[in-house]
Amino acid sequence: MGALAYVHDPIAVGAIMAVRAIAITACVTAEFAYASTVVAPERAVSATATLGMVGNLSLATAPAAGFWLWQHETERQQFLWAAGLALVGALILLGLPAEKTHAKRA
């Protein structure tokens, strides 16, 4: 995302967006797989559904938020903000446990 703040060529922007779309598809697939293993088995469906709703909400609101930012003269700096938010998300992701550690119930 940060590269879009500096790239002005339409073909280069298209290439960056294509790579971004592939990365988002892979990341979302991994998130759904991970979400169902982190929570207790009886909550796996609700965790996956919640993740889907949050993902759809962000996909629905992001274009309007980006347009609003563009109108308020943030122009290409908004991509730097998005890169910062993506970095925060990546840091949270790195803090998640590697394996499921649920206490067994009696």
Helices and strands as residue ranges (DSSP letters): G 2-5, H 10-38, G 41-43, H 44-71, H 77-94
